[in-house]
Amino acid sequence: MVRQGVKPVVTMDIQGQYYDDDLMGYNTVAEIPGMDPKLKDEIVMLGGHLDSWHAGTGATDNAAGCAVAMEAVRILLASGLKPRRTIRIALWSGEEQGLVGSKAYVKQQFGENRTIPGDSKAQPPIPPRTELIKGANYDRFSAYFNLDNGTGKIRGVYMQGNAAVKPIFEEWLKPFHDLGAKTLAPKSVSGTDHLAFDQIGLPGFQFIQDTIEYETRTHHTNQDNFDRIQADDMKQAATIMAAFVYQSAMMDERMPRKPAKP
């Protein structure tokens, strides 16, 4: 219309509203109770985050991760398997604001790092230090598995610097080599909800995924919509996530932890 010399007139009816009756964010948590009398109070967790950026609907960041985690739990329920430990799924809120939901939950359930003030006037001066304050369920926790890098296939696991899990995860990945999942990366990654667990010394892991359009097209953009989802990739991811969670719930011992920092 502009090229034809027509001056368009746009009329908009904007009806904005603040929904401020309840400003609290909420995590959504559910579980499959453990069946082993000795291990049923121990916990294996999986999850993703519900919140997204305002520009799109958050399909790949991170409705995809939540859907995969929910499907993994559905698979376990439909299979009729009886896990020894309790399997708990958490769909976090406030991840995009700084892992707010997972950090609050971890603090409530498992513990926190607390800064102990130093004394600069003492001789010699005493520097501040960080001390782990364990919560009631700290020693009942085994592992947390997170999915938050889009709609792509799982290719392996970031081990988060925990070398002791390598032989365990190698065995668990073998049945999925034909699906393209065979990589174990020793590196630590941040920026998503497994970090809340890792920061207090609990085993928390993020899966390695195909990037597809994540970080290039859909991540935090107005293109993050349902049509970008890859259904077959998500089915593969849900299958692997279900297997890792179930295997964790069936171990004789809890998942190995990284050595405590001095």
C-alpha positions in Angstrom: 0.0 0.0 0.0 2.9 2.4 0.8 4.5 1.7 -2.6 1.2 2.5 -4.3 1.0 5.8 -2.6 -1.8 4.8 -0.2 -1.5 6.0 3.3 -2.7 3.2 5.5 -4.5 3.8 8.7 -4.1 1.3 11.6 -6.7 1.1 14.4 -5.8 -1.0 17.4 -7.9 -1.9 20.4 -5.4 -2.7 23.2 -6.9 -4.1 26.4 -3.9 -4.7 28.7 -4.3 -6.1 32.1 -1.9 -6.8 35.0 -2.6 -10.2 36.7 -1.3 -9.2 40.0 -3.7 -10.9 42.4 -1.0 -13.6 43.1 2.6 -12.7 42.4 4.0 -15.9 43.6 5.7 -18.3 41.2 4.9 -22.0 41.5 6.8 -25.2 40.7 4.7 -28.2 39.6 5.8 -31.4 41.3 4.6 -35.0 41.1 6.1 -38.4 41.9 6.0 -42.2 41.5 6.5 -43.6 45.0 9.4 -46.0 45.5 8.6 -49.6 46.3 11.8 -50.8 48.1 11.3 -50.7 51.9 14.9 -49.6 52.4 15.2 -47.2 49.4 11.7 -45.8 48.9 12.5 -42.5 50.8 15.4 -41.8 48.5 14.7 -39.5 45.5 15.6 -39.5 41.8 14.4 -36.4 39.9 13.8 -35.2 36.4 12.4 -32.0 34.9 12.4 -28.9 32.7 11.1 -25.4 33.2 7.6 -24.0 32.5 8.3 -20.3 32.1 9.4 -18.8 28.8 10.2 -15.4 27.2 7.3 -13.2 26.2 8.1 -12.9 22.5 6.9 -16.5 21.6 5.0 -19.3 23.3 8.1 -21.0 24.6 7.7 -24.2 22.6 11.4 -25.2 22.5 12.4 -23.2 25.6 11.2 -25.0 27.4 7.8 -26.6 26.8 9.7 -29.3 24.9 11.8 -30.2 28.0 8.7 -30.3 30.1 6.8 -32.5 27.6 9.7 -34.9 27.3 9.9 -35.2 31.1 6.2 -35.8 31.4 6.3 -38.4 28.7 9.2 -40.1 30.4 7.1 -40.4 33.5 4.1 -41.7 31.5 6.3 -44.3 29.9 7.4 -45.5 33.4 3.8 -45.6 34.6 2.5 -47.4 31.5 5.3 -50.0 31.7 4.1 -51.1 35.1 7.7 -51.0 36.4 8.2 -50.7 40.2 11.1 -48.3 41.0 13.0 -48.9 44.2 13.4 -45.2 44.8 10.8 -42.5 44.5 10.9 -40.8 41.1 9.9 -37.1 41.3 9.2 -34.8 38.3 9.5 -31.1 38.8 8.4 -28.5 36.2 10.1 -25.3 37.4 9.0 -21.7 37.4 11.3 -18.7 37.2 14.1 -20.4 35.3 14.4 -17.4 33.0 14.7 -15.1 36.0 17.8 -16.9 37.3 16.8 -20.5 38.2 14.5 -19.0 40.9 12.1 -22.0 41.1 14.7 -24.8 41.2 16.9 -22.8 43.6 14.0 -22.2 46.0 13.0 -25.9 45.9 16.6 -27.1 46.4 17.0 -24.8 49.4 13.7 -25.9 50.9 14.3 -29.7 50.4 18.1 -30.3 50.3 20.1 -27.4 51.6 22.1 -24.3 50.7 25.5 -22.7 50.7 25.6 -20.1 53.3 28.3 -17.4 53.6 29.9 -17.2 57.0 31.2 -13.7 57.7 34.9 -13.2 58.3 36.6 -10.9 60.8 39.0 -8.4 59.3 40.1 -7.2 62.7 41.3 -10.6 63.9 45.0 -11.4 63.9 45.5 -12.9 61.5 42.3 -11.7 59.6 39.7 -14.4 59.1 38.3 -14.4 55.6 34.6 -15.1 54.9 33.9 -18.7 54.0 31.1 -20.7 52.4 29.5 -23.5 54.4 27.0 -26.1 53.2 23.9 -26.3 55.3 22.2 -29.6 54.6 18.5 -29.9 54.5 16.4 -32.8 55.7 16.5 -34.7 52.4 20.1 -34.0 51.4 21.4 -37.5 52.2 18.3 -39.1 50.6 18.9 -37.5 47.2 20.4 -39.6 44.3 20.3 -37.7 41.0 18.5 -35.0 38.9 18.2 -35.1 35.1 17.3 -31.9 33.2 16.3 -31.2 29.6 16.5 -27.6 28.4 18.2 -27.2 25.1 15.3 -27.3 22.7 13.6 -29.9 20.6 16.6 -31.9 19.4 17.6 -35.5 20.0 19.6 -36.5 23.1 23.2 -37.2 22.1 24.6 -37.9 25.5 25.1 -36.3 28.9 27.2 -33.5 30.3 28.8 -35.2 33.4 29.2 -31.9 35.2 32.8 -32.8 36.2 31.7 -35.9 38.0 34.1 -38.6 36.6 32.7 -41.3 38.8 29.5 -41.5 36.8 31.2 -42.2 33.5 31.2 -46.0 33.6 27.6 -46.0 34.8 26.4 -43.7 32.1 28.4 -45.6 29.5 26.5 -48.8 30.2 23.1 -46.9 30.2 23.8 -45.4 26.9 24.8 -48.6 25.1 21.1 -49.6 24.2 20.7 -46.1 22.6 23.8 -46.0 20.4 21.7 -46.9 17.4 19.6 -43.8 18.2 22.7 -41.6 18.1 23.2 -41.2 21.9 26.7 -42.1 22.8 28.6 -39.0 24.0 29.7 -38.3 27.6 31.2 -34.9 28.0 33.2 -34.3 31.2 32.5 -30.5 31.1 30.3 -28.6 33.5 27.5 -26.5 31.9 25.3 -23.9 33.5 22.4 -21.7 32.7 19.6 -24.2 33.6 18.0 -25.9 36.5 20.4 -28.8 37.2 22.8 -26.2 38.4 20.8 -25.6 41.6 21.6 -29.2 42.6 25.2 -29.2 41.5 26.0 -26.0 43.4 25.4 -27.8 46.7 27.2 -31.0 45.8 24.3 -33.1 44.5 24.4 -35.0 41.2 22.6 -32.9 38.7 22.9 -33.4 34.9 21.9 -31.8 31.7 21.5 -33.9 28.5 23.4 -33.1 25.4 21.0 -32.3 22.5 21.0 -31.6 18.8 20.7 -27.8 18.6 18.3 -27.8 15.6 17.3 -24.1 15.6 18.0 -23.4 19.3 20.2 -20.3 19.9 19.8 -19.4 16.2 16.1 -19.1 15.5 13.8 -20.2 18.4 15.7 -19.4 21.6 14.1 -16.3 23.2 12.5 -15.2 20.0 9.0 -14.7 18.5 9.7 -17.9 16.4 9.6 -20.1 19.5 6.3 -21.7 18.6 4.8 -25.1 18.2 5.6 -25.5 14.6 9.4 -25.6 15.4 9.0 -28.8 17.5 10.5 -32.1 16.1 8.2 -34.8 17.3 10.4 -37.8 16.5 13.4 -36.2 18.3 11.3 -35.6 21.4 10.1 -39.3 21.4 13.8 -40.4 21.3 14.6 -38.0 24.2 11.7 -39.1 26.3 12.8 -42.8 25.9 16.3 -42.1 27.0 15.3 -39.9 29.9 12.9 -42.6 31.1 15.7 -45.1 31.0 18.2 -43.0 32.9 15.7 -42.1 35.6 14.6 -45.7 36.0 18.1 -47.0 36.1 18.9 -44.4 38.8 16.0 -45.5 40.8 17.1 -49.1 40.7 20.7 -48.8 41.7 21.9 -50.5 44.8 23.7 -47.3 45.9 22.9 -43.6 45.3 24.5 -41.8 42.3 28.2 -41.0 43.0 28.9 -37.5 44.1 31.8 -35.3 43.3 34.4 -34.9 46.0 33.6 -32.1 48.4 35.5 -28.9 47.8 38.0 -28.2 50.6 
